[in-house]
Amino acid sequence: MKKSISCVLMAAGVSKRFGENKLKENINGQTLIEHSLSIIPKEKFNKVIVVSGQEDILQNAEKMGFQSVLNIEPEKGLSHTIKLGLSKCDDNDAVMFLVSDQPYLKKETVAKLVDEYMKKPEFIFALKSDTRRGNPCIFPKKFYDELYELSGDVGGSEVIRRNENELVLIKTDETELIDIDTKNDLLKIK
C-alpha cells in the first residue's frame, strides 16, 4: 500500500541573525519564499502546509493550492513551527519538513527524496553532501511523538541525532544544501 506523505514548508522564522526578513531577498530573479514555494512537487504529496507569520506568504501559498497555517508566536522557535505544521499531518504516514532559505535546492531533488523514502518508509530520510547533512527531512509517523516533544529553537535534527540508526541519507550537490542565515551568507552567494 502506498504511503501518504505531507510537506510542511517552514516560513515562520524571525530572521534574527539576518536582521530583517530574509524570505523577501531576491536571488536569481526570485525571492527566497517564491523559490521555496516553486520547488514543491505537489503531485508527490497528499497535502502541502505552509507555516508562516506573514499574511502575504500564506495568501500566496493558498493561491497555489496549499494549506496555510498562521504562526502568531514565531518567537517560540522552530519547534513551534514544526508542531503547527505537524498537527495538520497527523492523518498521514509521513511528513517532509522543508525550510524556506535554500536558494539552490531543486524540485527534482525534493521529488527524488520522496521517491527514495517510498522504498523504505520506516526510515527517516534526509539529504547529504560530501561534507554535511541538510534539509529537507522526511519523518515517518512513528517519530511524530518525538517531534511534538521538541521545544525552543530546536528542529528535527534533535530527533535525527537520537535515531541515527534509522536514518537514510540521499546524496546531493553541496550547493543545494546552502542556506541563508546571515547577510554574510547572502553576500557569499551573490
N, C-alpha and C positions, 0 to 999 in steps of 0.2 A: 504494500500500500504506500502510495506517495505521501511524503511528509508535508505538512503545511508549515510555511515559514513566513514570518513578518519581517519588515525592515523598519527600524527606528532611526530616523535621521536626527541627530542631536545638534540643535542650533540655538541653544539657550544660554550659552556661556556669557559671562560679563566682560570678557576680554581684558581682564585686569593687567596682565603682562603686556598686552599690546597697547593699552592706553585709550583706545576708542574702539568702535565696532568694526572688528576685522572682517566680518562677513560681507561688508559693503565695499571692501577693497577690490579693485579691478586688476585682474591678472589675465593676460592673453585675451582681452576683449569681453570677459565675463567677470561678474563679482564672484567671490568665493561661494556665496549661497546659491547663485544661479548655477554655477558649475556642479555643486553638490546635488542639487535637485535634478540636474540633467543626466547624471551618471547612474541613476537608479533604474535598473532594468525591471520595470513594473511587472512584466509578464512572469518574472521569477517568484513574485511574492503574492501571498494571499491578501496582504494589505500592507500599505506603507503609512507610517505615522511620522509626522514631523513635530518635534517638540521645540518650542521657541517662546521667548518672552516678547517677541516683536510681532505686532499685528500684520505688518506688510508681508513678512515671511510666511506667516500662517495663511494669509489670503492667497499668496502665490501658490502655496502647496495645495490648497483646496482647488484652485483653478486647474491644477494638473491632475486632479482626481485623488489626491492623498488626504488622509485624515489629519486634522490639526489638533494639537494639544497645547494650550496656553500654560506656560510656566511662569507663574506670578512671583515665584520665590527663587530666582536663579542664584541668589547668594547662598543657598543651601548646598550648592556644589553639584558636581557631576552625578553623584549617586541619586540625587533628587530627580534629575532629568531622566536617568535610567529607569527609576521606579515609575515615573509618569508614563513613559513610553511602554514599559513592560506591562503595566496594568491594562493596556489596550490589546495585549497579545496573549493573554492567559489561555485563550482557546486554541492557540497554535502550538505545533510541536517544537518550534524553534524560533529564535529571533536573531536577526543580524543588527548589530549596532554600527552605525556609520557616522563618523564625525564629519563636520562641515568645513574643515580647514585644510584639506588635502588637494591643492590645485592641479596636481598631475595624475591623480587616480583616474583610471579609465573604467568606463561602463563595462567593457569586455572582461576586465579583471574582477569586478564585482560579480558579474554573471558566472565567471569560472569558479569563484569561491563557493557560490551557491551550488553549482553542479557537483563540485567535489564533495561538499557536505552531504549531498543527497546519496552519495555512495556509501557513506559511513555516518549515518545520522545520530549515532550515540556519542559522537565526539564533539569537542569544541574545535572550531576552525578559525584560523587567523592567517594573515599574510606575513611573509618574512622576506627580507633581502639577505644579502651576504653578511650584513652587519647587525641587523636588528629585527625584532618582531614589531608589527604595526597593525593598523586598522584597515578595513573593518574586521569585526569578530562575530562569529556565529555561536550561539549558546543553545544547546538542546534544553527542553523543558525541565529535565532533571536538575538543572543548575539555577532555575528561577528563584528558588528559596534563598540561595546564597547571594544572588543579585539583589533581592529585596532587603537583605541584611546589611548591605553596604551603607556607609554614612559619610557625610562630609564630601570633600572634593576628591573622591576616590571612584575609579571606574572599574570596568570588568577585568583589568589586569590583576587585580587582587584575587579574583575568583580563578583566573588562569594560573597564577602562582601556586595556589593551593591544589590545583588539579592538573599539573603539567603532564602527568602520565595519561591524561585523557585529551591531549591537545595534538591536533594535526596542523602543521604549518605548510602553507602553499607559497611557493617561491614566486617572487615578482621583482621587478626592477627597483633599485634603491630610490629612484626619482619618484615613483608612485607613492612612496611612504613619507615623502616630505610633507610636513605640516607647518602651518604658520602660527607661531605663538607670540612672537615679538616683532617689532618693526625691523629689527636687525635681520630676522628670518626673511622678511619680505624683501629687504634690500639685497640679500644674498641671491635670491632667485630672479630679481629684476636686473 
